[in-house]
């Protein structure tokens, strides 16, 4: 059973930084595409960033140049460095692990709140 546990969320002022971590267990981490998604109140869950097993990254336009996704296969971990945070970045951030249909797992989420 794959488990994903996020950490690192919190309250920060606009312009500040946070680093989210996601620890994975029970799966084939090194082969999976890892991603961060977020869901703000009253909105649908949206893509923030993904990183493939080979290290290729993809970002939502809204976070390009501010957020950096990275992974450490030796630690079964994925990270999201968030800089120049804005109030509109406020959301619950979820870690995702995807390999093939049927191998698509989510963490419980971590709250990020950016005050103006």
Number of C-alpha atoms within 10 A of each C-alpha: 6 15 15 22 17 22 18 14 18 14 13 18 14 17 14 14 16 18 16 21 23 25 18 24 14 10 16 15 24 18 14 19 20 29 27 26 19 22 19 16 9 6 9 9 15 14 17 24 23 24 21 19 15 10 14 11 16 16 19 13 10 11 17 12 11 13 20 20 24 20 21 13 14 8 12 17 20 25 22 23 14 20 17 15 23 19 15 13 21 20 21 18 27 26 29 22 27 18 17 9 6 7 12 14 17 18 19 14 22 21 19 22 20 20 16 11
